[in-house]
Amino acid sequence: MIEADAPFEALAKRLAARAATLAAAHATARLLRTRGDERRWRRAGLVWPLFAKG
C-alpha cells in the first residue's frame, strides 16, 4: 500500500489553491455575464485565471 507523505500534501495544497482561483474566476465571470457586461472577455484574470501577470 502506498502512503502519502509531505510532497503529496504540498501537491494537494497547490491543487486546492488552483481550484480556488478557478472557482473565483468562474463566479466572477458568471456574475458579469448575468449583468450583461461584455468587458469580462477583456479581463485577463477571467480569461486565463491560472496564468500570472508578467
Secondary structure, DSSP 8 states (H G I E B T S, - for coil): -----HHHHHHHHHHHHHHHHHHHHHHHHHHHHHHT-GGGGG-HHHHSTTS---
